[in-house]
């Protein structure tokens, strides 16, 4: 009787940990249907257009080369 009781406890533990919903629904909130995410406002903000960070290509390549040849 002991092994079957342990198995029952293990199964109950797994059920409690998994909860409701599929793995996809729990791990990918950005891909959830609108009816599940429509209750809260979207906290993301618009980033705006992209812009160049380093317009001097020679300086950027020199920095990359310096890091590539750096020995720790």
N, C-alpha and C positions, 0 to 999 in steps of 0.2 A: 504494500500500500504506500510505502514511502516514495518510490520513484514516480508513481502516478500523481501524487500530491505535489511533488516538486515540478513536474511537467505542467500541471495546472497553474501553479504559481508563476512559472516562467511564461506561459501563454498569456496570462493576465497582465504580467509586466510588459510584454511586448505590445499588447493591445493598448495599454495606457500610454506607452511612449509614442506609438504611431498616431493615435488620435484619429480624427476624421479627415477625409480628403486624400487625394492621391499625392504621391511624392512630388509630382510636377507642380501641383497647386501650392504646396508648402515651400518649395525651394525657388520658385520663380515668380515672385509677386508682381514683377513688371509685365508678365505675360498673362495675368489673370483676366478673366472676362470683365467687361465694364460693370456688370451688375454686382460684382464682388468688390470692386475698388471705387465705385461711384459714391460711396457714403462719406468719404473724407476728401478734403481738398488736396491738390497736388503740391507737395512741398518743394518740388524742383523749380529752379529759376532759370530764365533764359540766359545763356552765356554770351550771346551776341556773336558778331562775326569773328572769324579767326584772323589773326594778324601775325606778321613775321616777328620772331623774337630776336633773332640775330641776323641782321641784313648783311653783315660783312662775312662773306663765305670763306675768304682766306683765313680770317681769324678763327672762325669756327672749325675749319679743317685743321689748323695748327693746334688748337686745343684738343681735338680728337686724337691727332697723331701723338701729342705729348702724353695723353692718358694711355694710349695704346702701348707706348714704349716705356711707361713707368713700371718699375720693378718694385714689388713690395718685399 
